[in-house]
């Protein structure tokens, strides 16, 4: 038997792991329903790599899987267009930011009165001290 085309993709591996982590609180059927999929078998198809994650459904699937949509989009994009094209897209458009990272960025912009402050050695030290690093 031939393996499914996307079985070893980071997206399929991630979906498998995340559905296992959520198994104590919701079924695959519930995940599919929350994500707006009519066919609950789609979650199994994503997990096994039988089907790609549709890019337009990443936000709703991410909410249902309780994961960051930017991260899931990165995985789905790589699955959809391949590693090389995915890297090129990220190079052009930049690394996606998480919801939490965007909140930090908005706070930095507000605190600096939108002056686009340069990251200095001092500000880097202060930031790292927040995270005990």
C-alpha positions, -999 to 999 in steps of 0.1 A, spaced: 0 0 0 13 34 -10 14 61 17 -8 92 13 10 120 -6 11 144 24 15 118 52 49 131 63 42 168 58 47 190 88 10 200 85 -2 164 87 21 156 116 9 188 134 -28 180 129 -22 145 142 -5 158 173 -30 185 180 -61 163 176 -44 139 201 -38 167 225 -75 178 223 -89 143 224 -98 146 261 -121 175 254 -134 172 218 -138 146 191 -126 149 155 -163 152 146 -166 182 169 -134 197 155 -147 193 120 -180 208 129 -164 238 147 -142 244 116 -172 244 93 -165 212 75 -196 192 65 -177 160 62 -161 150 96 -138 126 78 -118 156 65 -99 158 98 -88 122 94 -78 130 58 -57 159 70 -41 138 97 -32 109 74 -20 132 46 -46 120 22 -57 156 16 -42 190 19 -55 216 43 -74 241 22 -58 275 27 -91 293 29 -102 272 58 -70 277 79 -85 304 102 -116 283 112 -96 251 115 -70 269 137 -97 281 160 -112 247 162 -78 231 169 -70 259 194 -38 268 176 -23 300 162 -37 306 127 -4 321 114 15 289 124 -11 266 108 -11 288 77 26 284 74 23 246 75 -7 246 51 11 269 27 42 246 26 19 217 20 0 235 -8 29 250 -28 60 231 -16 89 240 7 108 261 -19 78 282 -29 67 285 7 102 298 17 101 323 -12 66 336 -2 78 341 34 109 359 22 88 383 2 59 388 27 78 382 59 73 357 87 36 355 99 31 369 134 9 353 160 -20 370 177 2 375 208 31 389 188 8 414 171 -3 426 205 33 431 216 40 450 183 9 473 188 20 480 223 56 489 212 41 512 185 19 529 210 46 532 237 70 547 212 44 570 198 48 553 164 84 565 160 98 532 147 124 528 175 156 509 167 163 478 187 193 489 208 215 468 231 197 484 261 162 477 248 172 442 239 185 437 275 153 450 290 131 429 267 151 397 275 149 405 313 111 403 310 115 367 299 143 360 323 168 354 295 
